[in-house]
C-alpha cells in the first residue's frame, strides 16, 4: 500500500521549499522590530536621517527558467511524468480486472454504456467517470503513447536547434560560405531534376564517358551509387540534400561531356548550355544548404564533382579550382581521410577502401592545382599515413563485405589499375614539388635521388598502360590512349621542374663536363619529349583520329605543361649564346639549336590551329611568336658580330706570333694538358648577348606580352656548386 504523500513533498520524494520574500526592511529584521513597510519606514526615520538611507528591502528573486537553464533535464522530467501516468493507468486497469464481478449481468452492465456518479462536482466542474471498460483505458493509453512520441520528436528537434543552431530554423546570413543570396527551398531544387528517363541516360553517360584527366567517377562506387539512386526515386522526400547535390554534379558532368564531344542527345538539343548552368548552380546550392563547413557524408565527393565542373570552364592561371581544392582538402582532413581507415574500427571494410580512393583523388587534385598556380601544397606526405587503394575489380567491392581481398598486381588490368599506377607517378611528382619548396640549399645528391624515384615510377608502369605509337593504339578506346599519355606527361614535367633549377651558368662549349650537365640534359630532353607528345596527341585529335573526341587542349593543366616545355627550350637557346656556333665544340648529348627551334615552331603552329577552340591558345601563340622573333634578332646580331670579328682578325696579326707566352698566360695548363680545353684565366668582356641574359627573362621577351607575373625563370638563384657538395 502506497503511503500518503506529505504536504511538503513532491511525488518523486524531493522536498518543496517556499521562496517567501521578507516584507520588513533589513534594519527592522535585524532588530526584530515591527516595520510599517514604508520607504523609509518609521523606525529608520526615528533613528535619524543618516540611518534613513540604510532602510532597504529584500528584492524578489526572479524564478529561474528551468527550460532555458537545462532543457535536457526538463525533457527527462516530462518523460518521467508521462511514464508515471502510464504506469498508474495500467495499475488501475489491473485492479479493475481483479475487482470486477464474473457474472454475466455485470458484463452486460459494463457494455451498456457510461454512467455518471452522483458524487459532488470535482474541481473544474468535471465529474469522475466510473467507466472502466478496456476500450476506455486503451484510448487513454494510445493518447499517452502518441503524446510521448510527439514530445520526444519535438524535444529532439528543439535540442538540435538549440545546440547546433540548425540552418533550417535560423535566418539566412549572407556570406561567402553560405551564399550571398538565400538558396531556394528543397522543393524548388528537387523540382529541377529531370525526368527519370532523362536522368537514367545522363547517369549512364557519366559512368561511360570516363576521362582520365579528371576521373570524377573514381570517387564513386557504381553499384553502390545505383542502389542509392533507385532508393531516391522510390521516395525522394527521404533523400539528403547533399546527395541530391551529388546527383546534380553527375548530371552536369554528363551534359558537359555531351557538349565537349558534340554528341548532344535529342532531349538536350538546344538546351545543353542552359542545363549545364542549371545543374552547376544546383550543385553549389546543395553544398550551401548542407553547410559547406560541416563534415557530413557525401560532402567531399560532391565538392570533388563540383570542382571538376568548374575546372572544365577554366583557363590557365584561374584561381577557382585551386581555392576549391584547398577547401576540399581541409574538409577531408577534418573528416580524417589523411589517416588510414584501419585505425578507425567503426568503419566498415568497404567504407575504408572507398576513403582511400577519395583521399588519393583529393590529394592529387591539391597537387595539380598547387603546381599550376605555383604555391605549396596543403599537406606534406609525411603528415598522412593513408595507404594507396588496392588494385581490385569493382565486383570485388560491396557494402556488406567482411574482409578486403588482397591487391592484384598492377600488371592485371582492372577498372582502377590506371589510378593505382598514376598514383605512384604522382607521389614521386609530389615529392619533387615538396623538395623545390624547401628554402634552404639542398645537396645535389638529393636531386639525383628524386630523379631515380621518378625513373622507378615510370619503369613500374605495366605493359597495358605503356605508351605506344598511334598505329599500335589504333584499336584502343580513347580513354585507354589518354591513360597511356598522362603518366608520361607528368613524368617529363616532374623532370623539368626538378632539374631546371640546377643548370650551370657556364656555356656548354666552355665547360661540357659541368657538374650539373646531367640536369641540363634531362631538362632539355624532357621538354622536347613534352612537345613531341603534344604533336602526337594533336595528330590523334584530327578528324578520324583515335583522340577525335578527347581533345588535348580542353584541359588547362596539360596546356600549361606544353607551354612550360617551349619556354625551357627558348631559355636554353638564349642562355647558350652559341647560335650558329661550331657543333664540334658541343657535348655528344647536346641537342642542336635547329632541333629546338623546330620543336618550338611546331608547337606554335599547333597552338595556332586550335586558337578558336582553346582560350589558352591565343596567349601561347603570342608568347611563342615574340620569343621566336627575339631569337631571330639575337641570331642576326651574333652573325654581324662574327663577321666583324673575322674582318678584324684578317687585319691584325695574332698576338701569339709576336709573343708566344701569351697563350700560357691566358689559358690554364691543367685544362690544356688534361682535356685539351682553353679556359681563359683572364675574364673576357661580356658580349651584348650575355648582358641581356642577366636581366629578367620577361624583359628580354618584350613588354608587349601578357605573361603571368609568376613566370620568372631567374627568380630562383642558381645554387653555388661549392655549397651543394
Secondary structure, 3 states (H helix, E strand, C coil): CCCCCCCCECCCCCECCCCCCCCCCHHHHHHCCCCCCCCCCHHHHHCCHHHHCCCCCCCCCCCCCHHHHCHHHHHHHHHHHHHHHHHHHHHHHHHHHHHCCCCHHHHHHHHHCCCECCCCCCHHHCCCECCCCHHHHHHHHHHHHHHHHHHHHHHHHHHHHHHHCCCCCCCCCCECCCECCCCCCHHHHHHCCCCHHHHHHHHHHHHHCCCHHHCHHHHCCHHHHHHHHHHHHHCHHHCCHHHHHHHHHHHHHHHHHHHHCCCCCHHHCCCHHHHHHHHHHHHHHHHHHCCCCCCCCCHHHHHHHHHHHHHCCCCCCCCHHHHHHHHHHHHHHHCCCCCCHHHCCCCCHHHHHHHHHHHHHHHHHHHHHHHHHCCCCCCCHHHCCCCCCCCCCHHHCCCCCCCCCCCCCCCCCCCCHHHHHHHHHHHHHHHHHHHHCCCCCCCHHHHHHHHHHHHHHHHCCCHHHCCCCCCCCCCCCHHHHHHHHHHHHHHHHHHHHHHHCCCCCCCCCCCCCCCCHHHHHHHHHHHHHHHHHHHHHHHHCCCCCCCCCCCHHHCHHHHHHHHHHHHHHHHHHHHHCCCCCCHHHCCCCCCCHHHHHHHHHHHHHHHHHCCCCCCCHHHHHHHHHHHHHHHHHHHHHHHHHHHHHHHHHHHCCCHHHHCCCHHHHHECHHHHHHCCCCCECCCCCCCHHHHHHHCCHHHHHCCCCCCCCCCCCCCCCCCCCCCCC
